[in-house]
Amino acid sequence: MLAAVILSGGASSRMGSPKALLPYQGRPFLEHLLEVTAHREIGARRVVLGADAEAHRQGRRSQSR
């Protein structure tokens, strides 16, 4: 079994908003990564959150920056 770990815990201080929530092909980049890792050979998927974790959970960009 394979596992996928998506690291999305950086502060994104130079970007101004969480990189994982920036648009990519019309949707948040994190959503794209989750779709790509939804493969039958990947048995476990984990997203590691840190800075802006609540914004990630809600799928929106932080308004505090």
N, CA, C and O atoms as a printed pandas DataFrame, in Angstrom:
     atom_number atom_name residue_name chain_id  residue_number  x_coord  y_coord  z_coord
0              1         N          MET        A               1    0.843   -1.182    0.000
1              2        CA          MET        A               1    0.000    0.000    0.000
2              3         C          MET        A               1    0.888    1.246    0.000
3              4         O          MET        A               1    1.891    1.302    0.711
4              5         N          LEU        A               2    0.520    2.215   -0.782
5              6        CA          LEU        A               2    1.204    3.505   -0.811
6              7         C          LEU        A               2    0.448    4.507    0.040
7              8         O          LEU        A               2   -0.752    4.368    0.275
8              9         N          ALA        A               3    1.166    5.511    0.494
9             10        CA          ALA        A               3    0.548    6.600    1.251
10            11         C          ALA        A               3    0.961    7.920    0.615
11            12         O          ALA        A               3    2.058    8.033    0.067
12            13         N          ALA        A               4    0.093    8.906    0.686
13            14        CA          ALA        A               4    0.384   10.250    0.176
14            15         C          ALA        A               4    0.321   11.227    1.338
15            16         O          ALA        A               4   -0.654   11.258    2.088
16            17         N          VAL        A               5    1.367   12.018    1.476
17            18        CA          VAL        A               5    1.408   13.054    2.503
18            19         C          VAL        A               5    1.563   14.385    1.788
19            20         O          VAL        A               5    2.550   14.617    1.089
20            21         N          ILE        A               6    0.580   15.256    1.971
21            22        CA          ILE        A               6    0.599   16.580    1.349
22            23         C          ILE        A               6    0.997   17.579    2.427
23            24         O          ILE        A               6    0.271   17.783    3.400
24            25         N          LEU        A               7    2.156   18.196    2.244
25            26        CA          LEU        A               7    2.661   19.160    3.220
26            27         C          LEU        A               7    2.113   20.535    2.888
27            28         O          LEU        A               7    2.451   21.117    1.857
28            29         N          SER        A               8    1.271   21.047    3.763
29            30        CA          SER        A               8    0.618   22.324    3.526
30            31         C          SER        A               8    0.634   23.161    4.798
31            32         O          SER        A               8   -0.377   23.758    5.168
32            33         N          GLY        A               9    1.770   23.203    5.458
33            34        CA          GLY        A               9    1.837   23.870    6.743
34            35         C          GLY        A               9    2.685   25.124    6.784
35            36         O          GLY        A               9    2.876   25.710    7.849
36            37         N          GLY        A              10    3.196   25.543    5.639
37            38        CA          GLY        A              10    4.054   26.725    5.617
38            39         C          GLY        A              10    3.279   28.011    5.840
39            40         O          GLY        A              10    2.063   28.052    5.653
40            41         N          ALA        A              11    3.977   29.051    6.236
41            42        CA          ALA        A              11    3.341   30.334    6.532
42            43         C          ALA        A              11    2.970   31.119    5.281
43            44         O          ALA        A              11    2.124   32.009    5.352
44            45         N          SER        A              12    3.574   30.817    4.143
45            46        CA          SER        A              12    3.298   31.523    2.881
46            47         C          SER        A              12    3.479   33.024    3.022
47            48         O          SER        A              12    2.717   33.801    2.448
48            49         N          SER        A              13    4.476   33.431    3.777
49            50        CA          SER        A              13    4.657   34.857    4.054
50            51         C          SER        A              13    4.958   35.676    2.803
51            52         O          SER        A              13    4.546   36.833    2.720
52            53         N          ARG        A              14    5.652   35.116    1.844
53            54        CA          ARG        A              14    5.945   35.868    0.612
54            55         C          ARG        A              14    4.769   35.884   -0.350
55            56         O          ARG        A              14    4.648   36.803   -1.160
56            57         N          MET        A              15    3.904   34.885   -0.276
57            58        CA          MET        A              15    2.761   34.801   -1.192
58            59         C          MET        A              15    1.599   35.679   -0.728
59            60         O          MET        A              15    0.818   36.161   -1.548
60            61         N          GLY        A              16    1.485   35.885    0.569
61            62        CA          GLY        A              16    0.399   36.696    1.099
62            63         C          GLY        A              16   -0.867   35.925    1.425
63            64         O          GLY        A              16   -1.765   36.463    2.074
64            65         N          SER        A              17   -0.955   34.693    0.995
65            66        CA          SER        A              17   -2.087   33.822    1.326
66            67         C          SER        A              17   -1.614   32.380    1.199
67            68         O          SER        A              17   -0.599   32.122    0.552
68            69         N          PRO        A              18   -2.327   31.443    1.803
69            70        CA          PRO        A              18   -1.886   30.043    1.751
70            71         C          PRO        A              18   -1.728   29.554    0.311
71            72         O          PRO        A              18   -2.658   29.654   -0.489
72            73         N          LYS        A              19   -0.555   29.030   -0.012
73            74        CA          LYS        A              19   -0.288   28.565   -1.385
74            75         C          LYS        A              19   -1.251   27.470   -1.801
75            76         O          LYS        A              19   -1.669   27.427   -2.958
76            77         N          ALA        A              20   -1.608   26.593   -0.893
77            78        CA          ALA        A              20   -2.489   25.478   -1.233
78            79         C          ALA        A              20   -3.885   25.942   -1.626
79            80         O          ALA        A              20   -4.627   25.195   -2.264
80            81         N          LEU        A              21   -4.250   27.166   -1.254
81            82        CA          LEU        A              21   -5.582   27.667   -1.583
82            83         C          LEU        A              21   -5.580   28.594   -2.791
83            84         O          LEU        A              21   -6.629   29.110   -3.178
84            85         N          LEU        A              22   -4.421   28.807   -3.386
85            86        CA          LEU        A              22   -4.362   29.628   -4.594
86            87         C          LEU        A              22   -5.015   28.879   -5.743
87            88         O          LEU        A              22   -4.952   27.651   -5.801
88            89         N          PRO        A              23   -5.643   29.610   -6.661
89            90        CA          PRO        A              23   -6.330   28.934   -7.771
90            91         C          PRO        A              23   -5.358   28.234   -8.718
91            92         O          PRO        A              23   -4.300   28.762   -9.060
92            93         N          TYR        A              24   -5.744   27.048   -9.121
93            94        CA          TYR        A              24   -4.997   26.268  -10.102
94            95         C          TYR        A              24   -6.030   25.561  -10.964
95            96         O          TYR        A              24   -6.792   24.730  -10.470
96            97         N          GLN        A              25   -6.058   25.884  -12.230
97            98        CA          GLN        A              25   -7.028   25.322  -13.165
98            99         C          GLN        A              25   -8.465   25.488  -12.649
99           100         O          GLN        A              25   -9.289   24.579  -12.746
100          101         N          GLY        A              26   -8.735   26.680  -12.096
101          102        CA          GLY        A              26  -10.088   27.015  -11.673
102          103         C          GLY        A              26  -10.531   26.529  -10.315
103          104         O          GLY        A              26  -11.707   26.650   -9.974
104          105         N          ARG        A              27   -9.627   25.987   -9.533
105          106        CA          ARG        A              27   -9.988   25.526   -8.180
106          107         C          ARG        A              27   -8.753   25.586   -7.291
107          108         O          ARG        A              27   -7.642   25.729   -7.800
108          109         N          PRO        A              28   -8.919   25.480   -5.978
109          110        CA          PRO        A              28   -7.758   25.550   -5.090
110          111         C          PRO        A              28   -6.754   24.434   -5.394
111          112         O          PRO        A              28   -7.137   23.305   -5.702
112          113         N          PHE        A              29   -5.471   24.767   -5.304
113          114        CA          PHE        A              29   -4.416   23.809   -5.598
114          115         C          PHE        A              29   -4.518   22.570   -4.711
115          116         O          PHE        A              29   -4.269   21.458   -5.176
116          117         N          LEU        A              30   -4.877   22.747   -3.451
117          118        CA          LEU        A              30   -5.014   21.618   -2.535
118          119         C          LEU        A              30   -6.078   20.638   -3.038
119          120         O          LEU        A              30   -5.897   19.424   -2.946
120          121         N          GLU        A              31   -7.168   21.157   -3.560
121          122        CA          GLU        A              31   -8.224   20.298   -4.112
122          123         C          GLU        A              31   -7.671   19.457   -5.268
123          124         O          GLU        A              31   -7.978   18.270   -5.388
124          125         N          HIS        A              32   -6.861   20.084   -6.108
125          126        CA          HIS        A              32   -6.216   19.362   -7.206
126          127         C          HIS        A              32   -5.326   18.243   -6.667
127          128         O          HIS        A              32   -5.367   17.122   -7.174
128          129         N          LEU        A              33   -4.524   18.539   -5.648
129          130        CA          LEU        A              33   -3.637   17.524   -5.072
130          131         C          LEU        A              33   -4.429   16.360   -4.472
131          132         O          LEU        A              33   -4.028   15.203   -4.601
132          133         N          LEU        A              34   -5.537   16.662   -3.826
133          134        CA          LEU        A              34   -6.358   15.596   -3.252
134          135         C          LEU        A              34   -6.940   14.705   -4.339
135          136         O          LEU        A              34   -7.034   13.490   -4.169
136          137         N          GLU        A              35   -7.327   15.307   -5.451
137          138        CA          GLU        A              35   -7.856   14.511   -6.561
138          139         C          GLU        A              35   -6.767   13.622   -7.165
139          140         O          GLU        A              35   -7.001   12.446   -7.446
140          141         N          VAL        A              36   -5.589   14.186   -7.360
141          142        CA          VAL        A              36   -4.474   13.428   -7.946
142          143         C          VAL        A              36   -4.095   12.243   -7.060
143          144         O          VAL        A              36   -3.729   11.183   -7.566
144          145         N          THR        A              37   -4.180   12.416   -5.757
145          146        CA          THR        A              37   -3.784   11.344   -4.840
146          147         C          THR        A              37   -4.924   10.365   -4.549
147          148         O          THR        A              37   -4.738    9.417   -3.786
148          149         N          ALA        A              38   -6.088   10.578   -5.141
149          150        CA          ALA        A              38   -7.210    9.639   -4.977
150          151         C          ALA        A              38   -7.058    8.509   -5.994
151          152         O          ALA        A              38   -7.910    8.317   -6.862
152          153         N          HIS        A              39   -5.989    7.787   -5.872
153          154        CA          HIS        A              39   -5.655    6.699   -6.776
154          155         C          HIS        A              39   -5.880    5.382   -6.051
155          156         O          HIS        A              39   -5.672    5.300   -4.840
156          157         N          ARG        A              40   -6.291    4.378   -6.755
157          158        CA          ARG        A              40   -6.612    3.096   -6.109
158          159         C          ARG        A              40   -5.418    2.463   -5.392
159          160         O          ARG        A              40   -5.606    1.676   -4.464
160          161         N          GLU        A              41   -4.204    2.792   -5.804
161          162        CA          GLU        A              41   -3.024    2.220   -5.152
162          163         C          GLU        A              41   -2.576    3.012   -3.928
163          164         O          GLU        A              41   -1.688    2.571   -3.198
164          165         N          ILE        A              42   -3.178    4.172   -3.698
165          166        CA          ILE        A              42   -2.842    4.978   -2.521
166          167         C          ILE        A              42   -3.889    4.683   -1.452
167          168         O          ILE        A              42   -5.060    5.036   -1.589
168          169         N          GLY        A              43   -3.443    4.037   -0.400
169          170        CA          GLY        A              43   -4.367    3.610    0.640
170          171         C          GLY        A              43   -4.616    4.646    1.719
171          172         O          GLY        A              43   -5.657    4.620    2.376
172          173         N          ALA        A              44   -3.677    5.554    1.909
173          174        CA          ALA        A              44   -3.833    6.574    2.952
174          175         C          ALA        A              44   -3.391    7.922    2.403
175          176         O          ALA        A              44   -2.353    8.035    1.751
176          177         N          ARG        A              45   -4.197    8.939    2.678
177          178        CA          ARG        A              45   -3.845   10.313    2.304
178          179         C          ARG        A              45   -3.915   11.161    3.553
179          180         O          ARG        A              45   -4.873   11.085    4.322
180          181         N          ARG        A              46   -2.891   11.968    3.746
181          182        CA          ARG        A              46   -2.841   12.865    4.906
182          183         C          ARG        A              46   -2.405   14.241    4.442
183          184         O          ARG        A              46   -1.515   14.379    3.603
184          185         N          VAL        A              47   -3.046   15.257    5.001
185          186        CA          VAL        A              47   -2.657   16.640    4.744
186          187         C          VAL        A              47   -2.112   17.188    6.055
187          188         O          VAL        A              47   -2.801   17.172    7.075
188          189         N          VAL        A              48   -0.883   17.668    6.027
189          190        CA          VAL        A              48   -0.243   18.238    7.207
190          191         C          VAL        A              48   -0.491   19.740    7.175
191          192         O          VAL        A              48   -0.046   20.431    6.258
192          193         N          LEU        A              49   -1.202   20.240    8.178
193          194        CA          LEU        A              49   -1.528   21.659    8.271
194          195         C          LEU        A              49   -0.682   22.319    9.340
195          196         O          LEU        A              49   -0.177   21.654   10.245
196          197         N          GLY        A              50   -0.530   23.612    9.234
197          198        CA          GLY        A              50    0.203   24.393   10.221
198          199         C          GLY        A              50   -0.376   25.791   10.216
199          200         O          GLY        A              50   -1.479   26.023   10.711
200          201         N          ALA        A              51    0.383   26.726    9.648
201          202        CA          ALA        A              51   -0.085   28.110    9.537
202          203         C          ALA        A              51   -1.368   28.147    8.709
203          204         O          ALA        A              51   -1.482   27.429    7.715
204          205         N          ASP        A              52   -2.313   28.959    9.101
205          206        CA          ASP        A              52   -3.595   29.108    8.398
206          207         C          ASP        A              52   -4.378   27.800    8.318
207          208         O          ASP        A              52   -5.104   27.573    7.350
208          209         N          ALA        A              53   -4.239   26.949    9.313
209          210        CA          ALA        A              53   -4.923   25.651    9.289
210          211         C          ALA        A              53   -6.435   25.810    9.184
211          212         O          ALA        A              53   -7.091   25.048    8.473
212          213         N          GLU        A              54   -6.985   26.778    9.874
213          214        CA          GLU        A              54   -8.437   26.963    9.828
214          215         C          GLU        A              54   -8.891   27.374    8.430
215          216         O          GLU        A              54   -9.929   26.909    7.959
216          217         N          ALA        A              55   -8.133   28.232    7.766
217          218        CA          ALA        A              55   -8.469   28.626    6.397
218          219         C          ALA        A              55   -8.430   27.409    5.475
219          220         O          ALA        A              55   -9.275   27.274    4.591
220          221         N          HIS        A              56   -7.458   26.526    5.675
221          222        CA          HIS        A              56   -7.378   25.310    4.874
222          223         C          HIS        A              56   -8.605   24.439    5.098
223          224         O          HIS        A              56   -9.186   23.914    4.148
224          225         N          ARG        A              57   -8.993   24.291    6.350
225          226        CA          ARG        A              57  -10.156   23.445    6.663
226          227         C          ARG        A              57  -11.416   23.996    6.012
227          228         O          ARG        A              57  -12.277   23.232    5.574
228          229         N          GLN        A              58  -11.525   25.297    5.948
229          230        CA          GLN        A              58  -12.708   25.921    5.371
230          231         C          GLN        A              58  -12.572   26.140    3.870
231          232         O          GLN        A              58  -13.530   26.540    3.209
232          233         N          GLY        A              59  -11.376   25.877    3.328
233          234        CA          GLY        A              59  -11.164   25.987    1.898
234          235         C          GLY        A              59  -11.183   27.404    1.381
235          236         O          GLY        A              59  -11.603   27.653    0.251
236          237         N          ARG        A              60  -10.726   28.343    2.207
237          238        CA          ARG        A              60  -10.718   29.746    1.775
238          239         C          ARG        A              60   -9.390   30.389    2.131
239          240         O          ARG        A              60   -8.647   29.900    2.982
240          241         N          ARG        A              61   -9.116   31.471    1.475
241          242        CA          ARG        A              61   -7.902   32.212    1.779
242          243         C          ARG        A              61   -8.083   33.030    3.045
243          244         O          ARG        A              61   -9.179   33.512    3.333
244          245         N          SER        A              62   -7.023   33.181    3.786
245          246        CA          SER        A              62   -7.044   33.962    5.012
246          247         C          SER        A              62   -7.281   35.440    4.694
247          248         O          SER        A              62   -6.689   35.980    3.759
248          249         N          GLN        A              63   -8.118   36.068    5.448
249          250        CA          GLN        A              63   -8.379   37.495    5.273
250          251         C          GLN        A              63   -7.461   38.345    6.112
251          252         O          GLN        A              63   -7.492   39.572    6.010
252          253         N          SER        A              64   -6.632   37.715    6.953
253          254        CA          SER        A              64   -5.789   38.475    7.884
254          255         C          SER        A              64   -4.520   38.988    7.242
255          256         O          SER        A              64   -3.781   39.725    7.895
256          257         N          ARG        A              65   -4.228   38.646    6.015
257          258        CA          ARG        A              65   -2.971   39.083    5.396
258          259         C          ARG        A              65   -3.194   40.167    4.408
259          260         O          ARG        A              65   -2.242   40.650    3.795
